Amino acid sequence: MTGDGSEQETTERFSSYSAETLDRFLLGKGLARKDVDLVVVVPTDRFFGRTLRLPEQTLSNLDLIIAKDLARKTTFKPDDIRDSYEVERGPDAGKITVHHWIIRRSFITQSLAEFQLRQEDVARIEGSGPASHPRLVLNAVAAGRSPWYWTVVRALALGAVVLASAAFGLAVWRKQATLTELADRIDSSRARAQSVRTQMDDLDKRQSAVMRVRGGKVSKPNLSEVWDKVTATLPTQSWLTELQLTQAGTGADGQTLRLTGFSPSAAELVTLFDNAGSFAEAALTAPVSVDPTEKRERFALQMKVGTSPSDKRAPQ
């Protein structure tokens, strides 16, 4: 019997006594069975012991690993035995040593019957050999707290859950912040686009008025029609920085269109606008140069605008 330090450790052999003798002994100490952990000590050779060296990462699945290894490397049947193990950290980093002990259920039953004890009365059964100290928990409630490694596993699992929750919350917050920023940019771009469109509509009205005054009833394209046709003709990877439509004289033949912008291939734009059906005499008016920032060829293109580009649609 081991106490809390108030009295010395004592050992009593009751192999030839009855269960009542144990109760009287405890009563003399002012104790009952529920106040102590009863441990049955048997010869160590009753245990079958083995040692496993495993990576530290196997702690979370140790029960399953040991069970599979037991079935693969021994002839024991799970219904005939009880087993237990203890984990020891080895000298090598990242490695653990598992001491695995196995004892037959029939021997446990026989040993407890000799003391007239039930399994729920006994905390554990231990070996008494000098070389090793095998132990097997029979009553987890009486055996006290769980082994240290399960506490470590639970702490690590809880830490992982907390970190995962924090990472998920941070990702959601960042995503929401990005969506809010994009929404603000879209609203700002929409407002600018509406303003540009309003200015273009106003410019179109002024252009139409000037054309009516100069050309009377002469049919010629207005700025909106030219804009739409240029947009339909210009390739997707090209864009404009300037569009200038001038009226050199009366009639449709007096309209000249100048385009400035960037394109992967400025030379191809000449052919595209010549074949569009509404433009003619397309030509580059300045040397082609590669812009170091945009990684595109800067071009300056000039052409004449034909009559009614809306009636001569280029192939889409």
N, C-alpha and C positions, 0 to 999 in steps of 0.2 A: 504494500500500500504506500503510495506517495502522497504526501500532503501538500499544503501550500507554504511550507517552510516553518510552520509552527512546531512541527514534530519531525523526528527523523524518519527516513524511509525504512519501512519494514516489509518483510516477505513472510507469508504464512503458507505452509503446505497443507492442503486439505484433501489430498488424494484419497485418504482413508476415512474421511469424515462425510457427514451428510450435509444437505443443503441447510438444515436448521443450524448446524454449527457455524456456518458462514453468517447467517442472520444474527446469531447471538454475538458473534465477534464484532460485527458492525454496530450492533446495539450497544455494546460496551464502549464503543467510541463515540456514541451519540449520533450514529449515521444509519441510513437505510440504503437499500440497493440503488434507489434512484439518485442518491447523493454521490455515488462513486462510479468510476468506469471499471467494470470487471473485465479483466484480460486473462485469457486462457493461454498458458505457455506450454508449448509442445516441443519435442526434439526438432531441430532444424532439418534433419534429413526427411521429415515428413513433407517438406516443401520441395518443389522442383523449381529451381531458380535459373534465370538466364539474364544476360545483359545485352542491351541494344544501344548502338551508337547512331544517333539520328541528327539531322539538321534542326536548328532551333525553330525554323518555320513550321515544323510539323506539330507544334504544341497544340494548335487549335483542332487538329484532327487525330490526336494521339490515340484516343480510344479505338477509332476505326482502324488505324494503322496496326496497332498491337493485335486486335482481333483477327485481321487478315493474315498477319505474320504467324500468329499462333495456329491458325487453321492450315497454313501452307507448310510449316516446318515441323509440326508436332502431330502426334496421333490422338491428342486429347479431344474429347467431345465436350462442347459447351455445357451440356446438361449434367455432366459428371463431375465438373470441377468448379471451384471458385478461384478467381485470380485477382491480383492487386499489383500495383506498380508505384514506384517513386521516381521522381526526376531529379537528376543531379547535373548541374552545369559543369561541363568538362573544361579542361585547361585550354582547349582550342576554341577560339572565338567562333560563334555561330553554331556550336555543336552542343548536344545534350547527351547525357548518359541515362538510360532508363533501366532500372532494376525491376525485373518482372518475376513475380512469385506465383506459383500455382500449387493448389492443394485440393485433394479430392473431397467432394461433399460428404461422402460416407465417413471419412475420418473425422470431419468436423462434427457430424451428428454423434459419432461414437464418443468423441472427447467430451462434448457437452453433456451427454447422457451420464457419463461417469460422475459428473458433479451435480447431476439433477438440475441442470440449467437449461433454460430456453434460449434460442438464438437472440430474441429481442432483449434478453437480460445482459448479453455480453457485448461489450464495445468492439473488441477485436480479438483475434487469435495471433500469437507471435511465436517465432522460433527462438530457441534458447542457445543456439550454437555460438561459439566465440568468433568464427570467421565473418559471419554476416548476421544481420538482424531482420529477417523477413517479418512482415506483419500484414494482416489482412483484416480490413474493416468489415464487421458483421452488422453493426448497427450505426448508421451514419449519424443519427441524432445523438447517441451516447458518445460517439467518437470525437465530438467537438467540431472545430472549424475545418474548412476544406483545406487541401494542400495549397501551398503558396503559388504554385504555377497556375492554378485555376484563377486565383485572384489577379495574377498578372495578365492572364488571357482576357478576363473580364474588363480589366482596366484598359488594355490595349483596344479591345473591341469598342468600349465606350468612347475612348479617345478618337478612334476612327470614325465613329458615328458623328461625334461633335465636329470633327474636321470636315467630314463630308457635308454636314448640314451648313457649316459656315461657307464652304466653297460653293454650294448650291445657291445659298442666299446672295453671295457676292456676284455669282453669274447672273442671277435674275435681276439684281440691282443694275448691273452694267448693261444688260440687255434693255431694260426699261429706260435707262438714261440714253442709250443709243437711239431707241425708237423715238423718244421725246425730241432729241436733237434733230433727227431726220424729219420729223413732222414739222418742226420749226423751219427747217431749210426749205421743205416743200412749200409751206405757206408763203415764205418769203419769195421763192422763185415764182410761184403762181401770181403773186402780186406784181412782180416785175414783168412777167410775161403779159399780164393783162394791160399793164401800163404801156409796154411796147406795142401791143396790138392796137390799143387806143390811138397811140401816136401814128401807127401805120395807117389806120382807118382815116385819121384826120389828114395825113399826108396824101392818101389816095383821093380823098375828096378834093383837096387843093389841086392835085395833079389832073384830075378829071376836069375841073373847072378851067385850068389853063389849056388843056387839050381842046376843050370845046371852043374856047375863045380863039385859039390858033388854027385849029384844023376844021372847025365847023362840024360837019357831019362825016368827016373822014374816019373810017373805022381803023382804029389802032389799039393795041393792047394797053391796059393800064398797069400800074405798079403791082397791084394784087395778083393779076394774072401772070405777070412776069415772075413775081416772087414764087407763086405756086409751081410754075413750070420749072424754074431753077431748082426748087426743092425736090421735085420729082426726078429731075435729071441727075442731080449731084449724087455721087456714090455715098454709101453709109459712112465710110471711114474718112470722108472729106467734109470740111466745114468752111464757112465764109467768115471773114472778119469785116468785109465791106462789100456792099452791093450798090452800084451807082447806075441809074438810068437817065440818060440825057436825050434831049430832043434837039437835033442839029438843024432841022428844017421842018417843013410841013409834010404831012403824010406819014405813013408807017415806015417808009424806008429811011426816015431821018432819025429813028431811035437807035441809040448805041448803048449797049450794056457792058459795064466793066465790073469784073468780079475779082476780089482779092481774098486769099485764104490759104488753107493748108490741105494737102492731099498726099497719099502714099505714092501716087504717080501723076504728076502734073501733066505730062505729055498725053496721057489717055483722056484727059478732060477735053482736049481739042476735038478729038474724034467723037466723044459722047455728045457734045453740044452741036456739032455739025450734023449728026444723025438724029437729033431730037425732033427735027421737023419745024421748029418754030424759031431757030436761030441760024445764022449764016455767017460765013467768013470768020469763024472763031480762030483766034491766034493768041499766042503768048506775047505780052508786051514788055516783059522784063525777064532777065536770066533767072532760071530756076535755081534755088539754093535750099539747102537742108537746114531747118531751124534746129539748133542744139537742144532747145527746151522741149518742143513739141515732137521731135523726132519725125517730122513730116516735111515734105517739100513745100516751100512757100511759092505761090504762083500769083501772077497777075494776068488775067484773061480778058480779052475784049472781043465783042461780036456784035453783029447787027441783029435786031429783033424783027422777026417776020410778022405778018398780019395775023391777028386772032390766034394766039397760041392755044387758047382754050378749045379751038376747033380742030387742032392738029396734035393730038396726044401722042407722046412717045410711048413705045412699048414699055409696060411695067415689068 
